[in-house]
């Protein structure tokens, strides 16, 4: 019993230490612009200037399977980014051009683009098969 309790304690300590060390290398950003990872496995390169926001999103294989682009605006009052996205490359083919484009709204997570940006969460969208719902900072 003592041995199993000691094993649990050691494993818990090791997991906690690794998690803390992994989190220590990730700092909160003070801007929207830059590289973000998403839960669809893609890498998104954001650019923010005044209230305009753009991105190019690449599939995990560097964009071979899919690549999409976005153009929209940032609302400082609601902390939301709203705009239009479109696939410009898709390994699934082009059944209908309407399927591969749409509108999307993201909620900024954090204090604001000039203070703290932790990530983004999709709050609404149109179009078929846009997979990302959460964007987060890629840790080194």
Beta strands, then each sheet from edge to edge (+ up, - down):
strand 1: 34-38
strand 2: 43-49
strand 3: 52-58
strand 4: 66-75
strand 5: 80-90
strand 6: 101-109
strand 7: 119-125
strand 8: 134-137
sheet 1: 1+ 2- 3+ 4- 5+ 6- 7+ 8- 1+
end
